[in-house]
Amino acid sequence: MNIWAKLEFFPPAVCRLLARTVSSGKSVVRPKTAEEIAQDSGLPVTEVQSLSWKTSWDDVPVAKVKAFSLGCGVDFSNPKSMHRQTVYLSSSPSWSYLKKSDDWRSLYKPLILALQDA
C-alpha cells in the first residue's frame, strides 16, 4: 500500500478510533484520551478534537498529519504496524475497547457512524 492509499484508508477519524493504550502485559486496552493524544503529538487538545472528526486529510498540513497520526499510534512508515491495523480494520472490527469506554455513546459510536456516512 503506497502512502496515498494509506492516507485514504486511515483518515484522521480512523486514526482517532485506533488510538489506544495497552497496559498490564496487553491484558488491559483502553482508548487514548484527547489529552493523551495531545501530549504524545505536541498538538493542542482543541486541535486533536477537531482532527478527530475529519474523514479525510485533504486540508491538513503534512506536519499535523504526522503529529496526529503518530500521537494516535498510527505510524505510516512502520510496515508491521500498518499491516496489523489494516488487518484489524478489514475484519469488521468489534471496537470492544471503545465500547467499554464511558465515551462510547458520546464520541466513538458517533465517530464510527460519521465514517460510515462519509
Phi, psi and omega in degrees: 000125179280173185300324182292320177294321178298316181296325177287321183286330182240067176293171183307318181298323178292318177303317180298319179294329180277349182291116183209162174242145180238128179223175181052052176062042178071010180271340180241113179241132176216153179293147173288145174279164176300324180294320179293319177296318178300315180297316182287334184262338185082006178267152175295151180304320181297324178292318177299314180298319179293312180297327183303333184264359181281137180259006172204163178267006191312317184250021182258124178299148184306318181299323178285327175302311182297310183299312183293312182297315178294323177298331178273353181087016177255108184252101183298343181263000182254102184301322181295315179295316179299318180297312181301314182289325177295316178299316180300312182292331182280352185254033183050072186302145179274339182053037184302322180292333177282322181295336179278349183281148174296341181267008183304307185286328185270336184234300191288315179297313177299327178293318177296318179295321178297321178294322180293329180278344184288000000 
